[in-house]
Amino acid sequence: MNVKLGFDLNCFSNRLMEPESWTDFVASCGVKTVQYNFDLLDHLLPRGIWERIARRTLDCCAEKGIRIKCAFGGHNHHQNYLGHPDDEVARAYEDSYCRMADVTAALGGEGFGTCFAITSTAVHNNPTRRAEVLNRAIDSYRRIAEYSRRQGVKYLLFETTSVPRETCATFAETDWVLEQLGDAAIPMKVCLDVGHRNQENSTAPEADYRQWILRYGRVSPLIHIQQCNAATSAHWPFLDEFNGKGDVLPAEVLRTVADSGTEDEVLLALEVRHRAYFPDEYDWEKNLRQSVDYWRRWITLEDESRS
């Protein structure tokens, strides 16, 4: 099994913004693979600016032996986008996805994505309109896939969610998206998160993070890991005080990834968040280091070098 331990770089949003800063920190933790995040380099910046920062980022990564596997939207980009209720606005956002493809390619990433198509409350409560919006998003993703292929991007990603309004919170809808885009110019793959569990029916398989991994591990190049439980996607660090009330167990995660039958590399990307508030503001660095150390009991650097 080819599993890597890394970071989703939204762990560093508005704290470690300079390429030198975040690559120094990642390297000091002994981490070699990351998921880039558009919080650190907004794809909506003028091309000349993001190209300059992308080159600087690649230089820092090369110097410290860090690989950017893929890229993803972050705190700034958790928006409706292709699920926007206005057709003209949604179509305009296709250009934003093309800019994501440009930045991802410049950073050497394999793929990129964000949530599939977050809907408004009004759209979600109108089944006919919701179906129209989701089919419209499928058409958009087909065009985005074609553009991304030309830039050298290998796959698109979408993240499963905890509530149906944000789409892909059920197996049925996630399966539908994958089926509809099965013949797109590049594959559509799934970004999983152990904290994204649909609790509308606590006895349904969608309420168990292990069932998501088991079902979609074969089409998921990365899984966001955080300590949490069924009550909240808390993004806690893996410290004793949180491990005692969380239910994410590294051994279970790894066993379920193996049971999914995947033959591809899977990045387990730490997605641990800290408030801009006391004491989080001063504990985030220590907590992230300890979270890496905790997971290294199950995924060692030697394991990574052998896979």
BALUMZA-67615 format. One line per 5 residues: number of its first residue (from 1); their letters; for each residue x, y, z of N, C-alpha, C. Coordinates in Angstrom, 1 decimal. Last residue first. Layout:
<atoms>
NUM	A	X Y Z X Y Z X Y Z; ...
</atoms>
This chain:
<atoms>
307	SRSED	7.5 2.6 -0.6 6.3 2.5 -1.5 6.5 3.3 -2.7; 9.8 3.1 0.8 9.7 1.8 0.2 8.5 1.7 -0.8; 9.4 5.6 1.8 10.5 5.4 0.9 10.4 4.1 0.2; 7.3 5.2 3.7 7.1 6.0 2.5 8.2 5.8 1.4; 8.6 3.6 5.6 7.4 3.1 4.9 7.2 3.9 3.6
302	ELTIW	10.4 5.5 6.5 10.9 4.3 5.8 9.8 3.7 5.0; 8.8 7.3 7.7 9.5 7.8 6.5 10.1 6.6 5.8; 5.8 5.6 8.7 7.1 6.1 8.9 7.7 6.6 7.6; 2.8 5.5 10.0 3.4 5.8 8.7 4.8 6.4 8.8; 2.5 5.1 12.7 1.8 4.2 11.8 2.4 4.3 10.3
297	RRWYD	3.8 7.0 14.0 3.8 5.7 14.6 3.3 4.6 13.7; 3.3 9.3 12.7 4.5 8.6 12.3 4.6 7.3 13.0; 1.1 10.4 14.0 0.8 9.6 12.8 2.1 8.8 12.4; 2.5 11.8 16.0 1.5 10.8 16.4 1.3 9.9 15.2; 4.0 13.7 14.5 4.7 12.6 15.3 3.8 11.5 15.7
292	VSQRL	1.9 15.3 13.5 2.8 14.5 12.6 3.5 13.4 13.4; 1.0 16.3 16.0 0.1 15.5 15.1 0.9 14.7 14.1; 3.2 17.8 16.8 2.8 16.6 17.6 1.9 15.7 16.8; 3.2 19.8 14.8 4.3 18.9 14.9 4.0 17.6 15.7; 0.7 21.0 15.4 0.9 20.3 14.1 2.1 19.4 14.2
287	NKEWD	1.2 22.0 18.0 0.1 21.0 17.8 0.3 20.2 16.5; 3.2 23.9 17.5 3.5 22.7 18.4 2.5 21.6 18.1; 1.7 25.7 15.9 2.9 25.1 15.4 3.3 23.8 16.2; -0.5 26.5 17.6 -0.7 25.8 16.3 0.5 25.0 15.8; -0.3 28.0 19.9 -0.1 26.6 20.0 -0.1 25.8 18.7
282	YEDPF	-0.9 30.6 19.6 0.5 30.3 20.0 0.8 28.9 20.1; -3.5 30.7 18.8 -2.6 31.5 18.0 -1.1 31.1 18.3; -4.9 29.3 20.8 -4.6 28.6 19.5 -3.5 29.3 18.8; -5.7 30.2 23.3 -4.3 30.1 23.1 -3.9 29.5 21.7; -6.6 33.3 21.5 -5.7 32.6 22.5 -6.4 31.4 23.1
277	YARHR	-7.1 33.1 18.0 -7.6 33.4 19.3 -6.7 32.7 20.3; -7.7 32.1 15.3 -6.9 33.3 15.6 -7.4 33.9 16.9; -7.8 28.6 15.7 -8.4 29.9 15.6 -7.4 31.0 15.9; -6.6 26.1 13.6 -6.4 26.8 14.8 -7.0 28.2 14.7; -6.9 22.8 12.1 -7.1 24.2 12.1 -7.0 24.8 13.5
272	VELAL	-5.7 20.3 10.0 -5.9 20.7 11.4 -5.9 22.3 11.5; -5.4 18.1 8.1 -6.2 19.3 7.9 -6.6 19.8 9.3; -3.0 16.1 6.7 -3.5 16.7 7.9 -4.2 18.0 7.6; -3.6 13.8 4.3 -3.2 15.2 4.5 -3.8 15.8 5.7; -2.5 11.1 2.9 -3.2 11.4 4.1 -2.8 12.8 4.6
267	LVEDE	-2.5 10.2 -0.4 -1.9 11.2 0.6 -2.9 11.4 1.7; -1.9 7.3 -2.0 -2.9 8.0 -1.3 -2.2 8.9 -0.3; -1.2 5.8 -5.2 -0.7 6.5 -4.0 -1.9 7.3 -3.4; -3.2 2.9 -6.0 -2.5 4.2 -6.3 -2.0 4.8 -5.0; -4.8 0.8 -5.6 -3.4 0.5 -6.0 -2.6 1.7 -6.2
262	TGSDA	-7.4 0.1 -3.3 -6.7 1.0 -4.1 -5.3 0.5 -4.4; -9.0 -1.5 -1.8 -8.5 -2.1 -3.0 -7.7 -1.1 -3.8; -10.0 -0.9 0.7 -10.7 -0.3 -0.5 -10.2 -0.9 -1.8; -8.3 -2.0 2.5 -9.5 -2.8 2.2 -10.3 -2.2 1.0; -6.5 0.1 2.8 -6.1 -1.1 2.2 -7.3 -2.0 1.7
257	VTRLV	-8.2 1.9 4.1 -7.6 2.3 2.8 -7.2 1.0 2.1; -8.7 0.5 6.4 -9.8 0.7 5.5 -9.3 1.1 4.2; -6.2 0.5 7.6 -6.8 -0.7 7.3 -7.9 -0.6 6.3; -5.9 3.3 8.0 -5.0 2.6 7.1 -5.5 1.2 6.7; -8.0 3.8 9.8 -7.9 4.6 8.6 -7.1 3.7 7.6
252	EAPLV	-7.3 2.2 12.0 -8.5 1.9 11.2 -8.5 2.6 9.9; -4.9 3.4 12.8 -4.9 2.0 12.4 -6.1 1.6 11.6; -5.7 6.0 13.6 -4.9 5.8 12.4 -4.9 4.3 11.9; -9.0 6.8 14.3 -7.9 6.0 14.7 -7.0 5.7 13.5; -11.2 9.1 15.4 -10.4 8.8 14.2 -9.1 8.1 14.7
247	DGKGN	-12.8 10.1 17.4 -12.9 8.7 17.1 -12.1 8.3 15.8; -12.2 12.2 20.3 -12.4 12.0 18.9 -12.4 10.5 18.6; -11.6 12.3 23.0 -13.0 12.5 22.6 -13.3 12.4 21.1; -8.9 11.6 23.0 -9.8 11.0 24.0 -11.3 11.2 23.7; -7.7 13.2 21.2 -7.8 11.8 20.8 -8.8 11.1 21.8
242	FEDLF	-7.6 15.5 22.7 -8.6 15.4 21.6 -8.7 14.0 21.1; -5.6 15.0 24.5 -6.9 15.6 25.0 -8.0 15.5 23.9; -3.5 14.1 23.0 -4.2 13.2 23.9 -5.5 13.7 24.3; -3.8 15.2 19.6 -3.2 15.3 20.9 -4.0 14.4 21.8; -4.1 15.9 16.7 -4.0 14.6 17.2 -3.2 14.6 18.5
237	PWHAS	-6.3 18.8 16.5 -5.0 18.1 16.3 -5.1 16.8 17.0; -9.6 19.0 14.9 -8.7 19.0 16.1 -7.3 18.4 15.8; -11.7 19.5 13.2 -10.3 19.7 12.8 -9.4 19.9 14.0; -14.4 18.8 13.6 -13.8 19.8 14.5 -12.4 20.3 14.0; -17.2 18.2 12.7 -16.0 18.1 11.9 -15.0 19.2 12.5
232	TAANC	-19.1 16.7 15.3 -18.6 17.9 14.7 -17.3 17.5 13.8; -20.2 14.3 16.2 -20.9 15.5 16.6 -20.4 16.7 15.8; -18.5 12.2 15.6 -19.8 12.3 14.9 -20.5 13.6 15.1; -15.3 13.8 15.8 -16.2 12.7 16.1 -17.5 13.0 15.3; -11.7 14.2 15.2 -13.1 14.7 15.3 -14.0 13.6 15.7
227	QQIHI	-8.7 15.1 13.8 -9.3 14.4 14.9 -10.7 15.1 15.1; -8.1 14.6 10.3 -8.3 15.5 11.4 -8.8 14.6 12.6; -7.2 14.3 6.9 -7.3 13.7 8.3 -7.3 14.8 9.3; -8.3 13.9 3.7 -8.0 14.9 4.7 -8.2 14.2 6.1; -6.9 11.9 1.3 -7.9 11.9 2.3 -7.4 13.0 3.4
222	LPSVR	-6.3 11.4 -2.2 -6.0 12.0 -0.9 -7.2 11.9 0.0; -7.2 10.1 -4.5 -5.8 10.2 -4.3 -5.4 10.9 -3.0; -9.7 7.9 -4.8 -9.3 9.0 -4.0 -7.8 9.1 -3.8; -10.7 5.6 -5.8 -10.7 6.8 -6.7 -10.4 8.0 -5.9; -10.5 3.7 -3.8 -9.9 3.4 -5.1 -9.9 4.6 -6.1
217	GYRLI	-12.1 4.7 -1.8 -10.6 4.7 -1.7 -9.9 4.5 -3.0; -14.8 4.6 -1.7 -14.2 5.5 -2.7 -12.7 5.6 -2.6; -15.6 2.7 0.2 -16.3 2.8 -1.0 -15.5 3.6 -2.1; -13.9 3.1 2.4 -14.0 1.8 1.8 -14.6 1.8 0.4; -14.3 5.8 3.0 -13.0 5.3 2.5 -13.1 4.0 1.8
212	WQRYD	-17.0 5.6 3.8 -16.6 6.5 2.7 -15.3 6.1 2.1; -16.7 4.0 6.0 -17.5 3.5 4.9 -17.2 4.4 3.6; -15.3 5.5 7.8 -14.7 4.3 7.3 -15.4 3.8 6.1; -17.1 7.5 8.6 -16.0 7.9 7.7 -15.3 6.7 7.1; -20.5 7.1 8.7 -19.3 6.5 9.1 -18.1 6.8 8.2
207	AEPAT	-22.8 8.0 7.5 -22.5 8.6 8.8 -21.1 8.1 9.4; -23.3 6.4 5.3 -22.7 7.8 5.1 -22.3 8.5 6.4; -24.8 4.3 6.3 -23.3 4.1 6.1 -22.6 5.5 5.9; -27.1 5.3 8.9 -26.7 5.1 7.5 -25.2 5.0 7.3; -27.6 6.1 11.4 -27.4 4.7 11.2 -27.0 4.3 9.8
202	SNEQN	-28.1 8.8 11.4 -26.9 8.3 12.1 -26.6 6.9 11.9; -29.0 10.8 9.0 -29.4 9.4 9.5 -28.2 8.8 10.1; -27.6 13.1 9.0 -29.0 13.2 8.9 -29.7 11.9 9.3; -24.8 13.1 8.9 -25.5 12.7 10.2 -27.0 12.8 10.1; -22.3 12.4 6.9 -23.7 12.8 6.8 -24.5 12.2 8.0
197	RHGVD	-19.1 13.6 7.4 -20.0 12.5 7.6 -21.5 13.0 7.6; -16.1 14.5 7.3 -17.3 14.8 6.5 -18.2 13.6 6.5; -13.8 13.8 8.6 -14.8 14.6 9.3 -16.1 14.9 8.6; -12.2 12.6 6.8 -12.7 11.8 7.8 -13.7 12.5 8.7; -12.7 13.2 3.4 -12.3 13.9 4.7 -13.0 13.1 5.8
192	LCVKM	-11.6 12.8 0.0 -12.4 12.4 1.2 -11.9 13.2 2.4; -12.0 13.6 -3.3 -11.2 14.0 -2.1 -12.1 13.7 -0.9; -12.1 11.7 -6.2 -12.8 12.1 -4.9 -11.7 12.5 -3.9; -11.9 12.6 -9.7 -11.6 11.8 -8.5 -12.2 12.5 -7.3; -12.4 12.4 -13.1 -12.9 13.1 -11.9 -12.6 12.1 -10.7
187	PIAAD	-9.9 12.2 -15.7 -10.8 11.6 -14.7 -11.2 12.6 -13.6; -10.4 14.3 -18.6 -9.5 13.7 -17.6 -10.4 13.1 -16.5; -12.7 14.5 -20.2 -11.3 14.5 -20.9 -10.2 14.0 -19.9; -15.2 12.1 -19.2 -14.6 13.5 -19.3 -13.2 13.4 -19.8; -16.6 9.8 -18.7 -16.0 10.0 -20.0 -15.4 11.4 -20.3
182	GLQEL	-17.6 10.1 -16.2 -16.8 9.0 -16.5 -16.1 9.1 -17.8; -19.4 11.9 -15.2 -18.1 12.4 -15.7 -17.1 11.3 -16.0; -21.5 10.3 -14.3 -21.7 11.4 -15.3 -20.4 11.9 -16.0; -20.2 8.8 -12.3 -20.8 8.2 -13.5 -20.9 9.2 -14.7; -19.6 10.7 -10.4 -18.5 9.9 -11.0 -19.0 9.3 -12.3
177	VWDTE	-22.2 11.6 -9.8 -21.2 12.5 -10.3 -20.1 11.8 -11.0; -23.3 9.2 -8.7 -23.9 9.9 -9.9 -22.9 10.8 -10.6; -21.8 8.8 -6.5 -21.8 7.8 -7.6 -22.3 8.4 -8.9; -22.7 11.0 -5.0 -21.3 10.9 -5.4 -21.1 9.9 -6.5; -25.4 10.3 -4.7 -25.1 11.5 -5.5 -23.6 11.5 -5.9
172	AFTAC	-25.2 7.9 -3.2 -25.9 7.9 -4.4 -25.5 9.1 -5.3; -23.8 8.6 -0.9 -23.2 7.7 -1.8 -23.9 7.8 -3.2; -24.0 12.1 0.0 -24.6 10.7 -0.1 -23.8 9.9 -1.1; -23.0 14.5 -0.4 -23.1 14.0 1.0 -23.7 12.6 1.1; -23.0 16.0 -2.8 -22.1 14.8 -2.6 -21.9 14.4 -1.1
167	TERPV	-23.8 19.3 -1.6 -23.7 18.2 -2.6 -22.7 17.1 -2.2; -24.7 21.0 0.3 -23.3 21.3 -0.3 -23.0 20.2 -1.3; -27.1 19.9 1.0 -27.1 21.2 0.3 -25.8 21.5 -0.3; -26.4 17.5 2.5 -26.8 17.4 1.1 -26.8 18.8 0.4; -23.4 17.7 4.5 -24.8 18.1 4.3 -25.2 18.1 2.9
162	STTEF	-20.7 17.0 4.3 -21.5 16.5 5.4 -23.0 16.7 5.3; -19.1 15.9 1.2 -19.5 16.9 2.3 -20.4 16.2 3.3; -16.3 15.3 -0.9 -17.6 14.9 -0.3 -17.8 15.7 0.9; -14.8 17.3 -3.3 -14.8 16.8 -2.0 -16.2 16.4 -1.5; -13.3 16.5 -6.5 -14.3 17.1 -5.7 -14.4 16.5 -4.3
157	LLYKV	-10.8 17.0 -9.0 -11.2 16.5 -7.7 -12.5 17.2 -7.2; -9.3 15.9 -12.1 -10.1 16.9 -11.3 -10.5 16.2 -10.0; -6.1 15.0 -13.4 -7.4 14.7 -12.9 -8.0 15.9 -12.2; -3.8 16.1 -14.6 -4.1 14.7 -14.8 -5.5 14.3 -14.4; -2.8 18.9 -16.6 -3.4 18.4 -15.3 -4.0 17.0 -15.6
152	GQRRS	-2.0 20.0 -18.9 -1.2 19.0 -18.4 -1.7 18.5 -17.0; -3.6 21.8 -20.2 -2.6 22.4 -19.4 -1.6 21.3 -18.7; -5.4 20.1 -21.4 -4.5 20.8 -22.3 -3.3 21.5 -21.5; -6.9 19.4 -19.2 -6.1 18.4 -19.9 -5.0 19.1 -20.8; -8.3 21.7 -18.7 -7.2 21.3 -17.7 -6.3 20.2 -18.4
147	YEAIR	-10.1 21.8 -20.8 -9.1 22.9 -20.6 -7.9 22.4 -19.8; -11.6 19.5 -20.2 -10.9 19.6 -21.5 -9.8 20.7 -21.4; -12.6 20.1 -17.6 -11.7 18.9 -17.8 -10.9 19.0 -19.1; -14.2 22.2 -18.2 -13.1 22.5 -17.4 -12.1 21.3 -17.5; -16.2 20.9 -19.7 -15.4 21.9 -20.3 -14.1 22.2 -19.5
142	RYSDI	-17.2 19.2 -17.6 -16.7 18.7 -18.9 -15.8 19.7 -19.6; -18.0 21.0 -15.7 -16.9 20.2 -15.4 -16.3 19.6 -16.7; -20.3 22.0 -17.0 -19.2 22.9 -16.8 -17.9 22.1 -16.5; -22.0 19.8 -17.0 -21.6 20.4 -18.3 -20.4 21.3 -18.1; -22.3 19.6 -14.2 -21.7 18.5 -15.0 -21.2 19.0 -16.3
137	ARNLV	-23.7 21.9 -13.7 -22.4 21.8 -13.2 -21.6 20.7 -13.9; -26.2 21.3 -14.9 -25.4 22.4 -15.4 -24.0 22.3 -15.0; -26.9 19.3 -13.1 -26.7 18.9 -14.5 -25.9 20.1 -15.2; -27.3 20.9 -10.8 -26.3 19.9 -10.8 -26.0 19.4 -12.3; -29.4 22.6 -11.7 -28.1 23.2 -11.3 -27.0 22.1 -11.3
132	EARRT	-31.5 20.7 -12.1 -31.0 21.6 -13.2 -29.6 22.1 -12.9; -31.8 19.8 -9.6 -31.4 18.8 -10.6 -30.8 19.6 -11.8; -32.8 22.1 -8.3 -31.5 21.5 -7.9 -31.0 20.5 -9.0; -35.2 22.5 -9.6 -34.1 23.4 -9.9 -32.8 22.8 -9.4; -36.6 20.2 -8.6 -36.4 20.4 -10.0 -35.3 21.4 -10.3
127	PNNHV	-36.4 20.6 -5.7 -35.8 19.4 -6.4 -35.6 19.6 -7.9; -35.7 23.0 -3.8 -36.5 22.9 -5.0 -35.9 21.8 -5.8; -33.9 23.3 -1.8 -35.3 23.0 -1.4 -36.3 22.8 -2.6; -31.6 24.1 -3.1 -31.7 22.8 -2.5 -33.1 22.4 -2.2; -32.4 26.8 -3.8 -32.2 25.7 -4.8 -32.3 24.3 -4.2
122	ATSTI	-32.5 27.9 -1.2 -33.6 27.9 -2.1 -33.5 26.8 -3.2; -29.8 27.6 -0.3 -31.0 26.9 0.4 -32.2 26.8 -0.5; -27.6 27.0 -3.0 -28.2 27.8 -2.0 -29.3 27.0 -1.4; -25.0 24.4 -3.3 -26.3 25.1 -3.7 -26.7 26.0 -2.6; -21.8 23.7 -4.5 -22.6 24.0 -3.4 -23.9 24.8 -3.8
117	AFCTG	-20.5 21.4 -6.2 -21.4 22.5 -6.6 -22.3 22.9 -5.5; -18.1 20.1 -5.1 -18.6 19.9 -6.4 -19.4 21.0 -6.9; -15.3 21.8 -3.5 -16.6 21.1 -3.5 -17.2 21.0 -4.8; -12.4 21.4 -5.6 -13.0 22.0 -4.4 -14.3 21.2 -4.3; -9.1 20.8 -7.2 -10.6 20.8 -7.1 -11.1 21.6 -5.9
112	FGEGG	-6.6 19.1 -9.2 -7.1 20.2 -8.3 -8.6 20.1 -8.2; -3.5 17.3 -9.9 -4.9 17.6 -10.1 -5.3 18.7 -9.1; -0.7 17.3 -9.8 -1.4 16.3 -10.6 -2.8 16.7 -10.9; 1.4 20.2 -9.9 0.5 19.3 -9.2 -0.2 18.4 -10.2; 3.3 22.1 -10.6 3.6 20.7 -10.8 2.6 19.7 -10.2
107	LAATV	2.6 24.7 -10.6 3.2 24.2 -9.4 3.5 22.7 -9.5; 1.4 25.0 -13.0 2.6 25.7 -12.8 3.3 25.2 -11.6; -1.0 23.5 -12.6 0.1 23.0 -13.6 1.4 23.7 -13.3; -2.2 25.2 -10.8 -1.9 23.8 -10.4 -0.8 23.3 -11.3; -2.7 27.5 -12.3 -1.8 27.5 -11.1 -1.3 26.1 -10.7
102	DAMRC	-4.4 26.4 -14.3 -3.2 27.1 -14.6 -2.2 27.1 -13.5; -6.6 25.5 -12.7 -5.8 24.6 -13.5 -4.5 25.2 -13.9; -7.5 28.0 -11.7 -7.0 26.9 -10.8 -6.1 25.9 -11.5; -8.4 29.0 -14.1 -7.2 29.7 -13.5 -6.6 28.7 -12.4; -10.5 27.4 -14.5 -9.4 27.3 -15.5 -8.2 28.0 -14.9
97	YSDEY	-12.1 28.2 -12.4 -11.6 26.9 -12.4 -10.4 26.7 -13.4; -12.8 30.8 -13.4 -12.0 30.6 -12.1 -11.4 29.3 -12.0; -14.3 30.2 -15.6 -13.0 30.8 -15.8 -12.1 30.7 -14.6; -16.6 29.3 -14.4 -15.7 28.3 -15.1 -14.4 28.9 -15.3; -17.9 31.5 -13.4 -17.0 30.8 -12.5 -16.2 29.7 -13.2
92	ARAVE	-19.7 32.0 -15.4 -18.6 32.9 -15.3 -17.5 32.3 -14.4; -21.7 30.2 -14.8 -20.9 30.0 -16.1 -19.6 30.9 -16.0; -22.7 31.3 -12.5 -22.1 30.0 -12.5 -21.2 29.8 -13.7; -23.8 33.7 -13.5 -22.7 33.7 -12.5 -22.0 32.4 -12.5; -25.8 32.7 -15.1 -24.7 33.5 -15.7 -23.5 33.6 -14.8
87	DDPHG	-27.5 31.4 -13.3 -26.8 30.6 -14.4 -25.6 31.4 -15.0; -27.6 31.6 -9.9 -27.7 32.4 -11.1 -26.9 31.7 -12.2; -26.9 29.9 -7.8 -28.2 29.9 -8.3 -28.4 30.7 -9.6; -23.8 28.0 -8.1 -24.5 29.3 -7.9 -25.9 29.3 -8.5; -22.3 25.8 -8.4 -23.6 25.6 -7.9 -24.4 26.9 -7.6
82	LYNQH	-19.8 26.7 -9.1 -20.6 26.1 -10.2 -22.0 25.7 -9.7; -19.8 28.8 -6.4 -19.2 28.6 -7.7 -20.1 27.9 -8.7; -20.3 28.9 -3.6 -21.2 28.2 -4.5 -20.6 27.8 -5.8; -17.3 28.4 -1.6 -18.4 29.2 -2.2 -19.2 28.4 -3.1; -14.7 28.5 -0.3 -15.8 27.6 0.0 -17.1 28.3 -0.3
77	HNHGG	-12.4 29.9 -0.5 -13.0 29.5 -1.7 -14.1 28.4 -1.5; -11.0 30.6 1.7 -11.5 31.7 0.9 -12.4 31.2 -0.2; -10.3 28.1 2.8 -11.2 28.9 3.5 -11.8 30.0 2.6; -9.6 26.6 -0.4 -9.5 26.6 1.0 -10.6 27.5 1.7; -9.2 24.3 -3.2 -9.7 25.5 -2.6 -9.7 25.4 -1.1
72	FACKI	-6.1 22.6 -3.9 -7.5 22.6 -3.5 -7.9 24.0 -3.0; -3.8 20.4 -5.7 -4.2 21.7 -5.1 -5.7 21.7 -4.9; -1.2 17.9 -5.3 -2.4 18.5 -6.0 -2.7 19.8 -5.3; 1.5 17.5 -4.5 0.7 16.4 -5.2 -0.5 17.0 -6.0; 4.5 18.9 -4.4 3.1 19.3 -4.4 2.3 18.3 -5.2
67	RIGKE	7.2 17.7 -2.4 6.4 17.6 -3.7 5.0 18.0 -3.4; 10.4 18.7 -1.2 8.9 18.7 -1.0 8.2 18.6 -2.4; 13.1 19.3 -0.9 12.7 17.9 -1.1 11.2 17.7 -0.9; 14.1 21.8 -0.6 13.8 21.1 0.6 13.2 19.7 0.4; 14.5 22.8 -3.2 15.6 22.9 -2.2 15.4 22.0 -1.0
62	ACCDL	12.0 22.4 -4.3 13.1 21.7 -4.8 14.3 21.6 -3.8; 10.5 24.3 -2.8 10.2 22.9 -2.7 11.4 22.0 -3.2; 11.7 26.7 -3.7 11.8 26.3 -2.3 11.5 24.8 -2.1; 11.1 26.6 -6.4 12.5 26.6 -6.0 12.6 26.2 -4.5; 8.3 26.7 -6.2 8.9 25.5 -6.8 10.4 25.4 -6.4
57	TRRAI	7.9 29.3 -5.2 7.5 28.1 -4.5 8.2 26.8 -5.0; 8.9 30.8 -7.3 9.5 30.9 -6.0 9.2 29.7 -5.2; 7.0 30.2 -9.2 8.4 29.9 -9.5 9.2 29.9 -8.2; 4.7 31.2 -7.9 4.8 29.8 -8.2 6.2 29.4 -8.5; 5.3 33.9 -8.0 5.2 33.2 -6.7 5.3 31.7 -6.9
52	REWIG	5.1 34.4 -10.7 6.3 34.7 -10.0 6.4 33.9 -8.7; 2.5 33.7 -11.3 3.6 32.9 -11.9 4.9 33.2 -11.2; 1.0 35.5 -9.9 1.0 34.1 -9.4 2.1 33.3 -10.1; 1.7 37.9 -11.3 2.0 37.8 -9.9 2.1 36.3 -9.5; 0.9 37.5 -13.9 2.3 37.8 -13.7 2.7 37.6 -12.2
47	RPLLH	-1.9 37.1 -13.6 -1.0 36.0 -14.0 0.4 36.3 -13.7; -3.5 38.5 -10.7 -3.0 38.6 -12.1 -1.9 37.6 -12.4; -5.4 36.2 -8.7 -4.4 37.2 -8.8 -4.0 37.3 -10.3; -6.9 33.9 -8.5 -7.6 35.1 -9.1 -6.6 36.3 -9.2; -5.7 32.0 -7.0 -5.7 31.9 -8.5 -6.3 33.1 -9.2
42	DLLDF	-3.7 32.9 -4.4 -5.0 33.0 -4.9 -4.9 32.9 -6.5; -1.9 31.0 -2.4 -1.7 31.7 -3.7 -3.0 31.7 -4.5; -3.0 30.1 -0.1 -1.6 30.6 -0.1 -1.3 31.4 -1.3; -5.5 29.3 -0.7 -5.4 30.3 0.3 -4.0 30.9 0.3; -5.2 27.1 -2.3 -5.3 28.4 -3.0 -5.4 29.5 -2.0
37	NYQVT	-2.8 24.7 -1.3 -4.1 25.4 -1.1 -4.1 26.8 -1.7; -1.4 21.5 -2.0 -1.3 22.9 -2.0 -2.7 23.5 -1.8; -0.6 18.8 -0.1 -1.7 19.3 -0.9 -1.6 20.8 -0.9; 2.7 17.3 0.0 1.6 18.2 0.5 0.5 18.4 -0.6; 5.4 15.4 1.2 4.3 15.6 0.2 3.2 16.4 0.8
32	KVGCS	7.2 15.2 3.2 7.7 15.3 1.9 6.7 15.6 0.8; 8.1 16.0 6.5 7.0 15.7 5.6 7.5 16.1 4.2; 9.6 16.7 8.7 9.9 15.4 8.0 8.9 15.0 7.0; 9.3 19.1 9.8 8.4 18.1 10.3 8.7 16.7 9.7; 10.9 20.7 8.3 11.3 20.5 9.7 10.5 19.4 10.3
27	AVFDT	9.4 20.9 5.9 10.6 20.1 5.9 11.1 19.8 7.4; 7.3 22.6 6.9 7.0 21.2 6.4 8.3 20.4 6.4; 8.8 24.9 7.5 8.1 24.2 8.5 7.8 22.8 8.1; 9.9 25.6 5.0 10.8 25.4 6.1 10.1 24.5 7.2; 7.6 26.0 3.5 8.4 24.9 3.2 9.4 24.6 4.3
22	WSEPE	6.5 28.3 4.8 5.8 27.0 4.9 6.7 25.8 4.5; 8.6 30.2 4.3 8.1 29.9 5.6 7.5 28.5 5.7; 9.0 30.3 1.5 10.2 30.0 2.4 9.7 29.5 3.8; 6.5 31.3 0.6 7.0 29.9 0.3 8.1 29.4 1.2; 4.6 32.9 3.1 5.8 33.0 2.2 6.2 31.6 1.9
17	MLRNS	2.6 32.3 4.9 2.2 32.6 3.5 3.4 32.6 2.6; 1.6 31.1 7.5 2.8 30.8 6.8 2.5 31.1 5.3; -1.0 32.5 8.0 0.1 32.4 9.0 1.5 32.2 8.3; -3.0 32.3 6.2 -2.6 33.6 6.7 -1.6 33.6 7.8; -3.0 28.8 6.5 -3.7 30.0 5.9 -3.5 31.2 6.8
12	FCNLD	-2.0 26.4 7.2 -1.1 27.5 7.4 -1.8 28.8 6.9; -3.8 24.4 6.6 -3.3 24.5 8.0 -2.6 25.8 8.3; -3.9 24.4 3.9 -4.8 25.4 4.6 -4.6 25.4 6.1; -2.3 22.4 3.0 -1.6 23.7 3.4 -2.6 24.7 3.9; -2.5 19.3 4.3 -3.3 20.3 3.4 -2.8 21.6 3.9
7	FGLKV	0.5 17.4 4.6 -0.3 18.5 5.0 -1.3 19.0 3.9; 1.1 13.8 4.9 1.4 15.2 4.5 0.5 16.2 5.2; 2.1 10.6 4.3 1.6 11.5 5.3 2.0 12.9 4.9; 1.2 8.2 1.9 2.1 9.2 2.3 1.4 10.1 3.4; 1.0 4.8 0.9 0.4 5.9 1.6 1.5 6.9 2.1
2	NM	0.6 2.2 -0.9 1.4 3.4 -1.1 0.7 4.5 -0.4; 0.9 -1.2 0.0 0.0 0.0 0.0 0.9 1.2 0.0
</atoms>
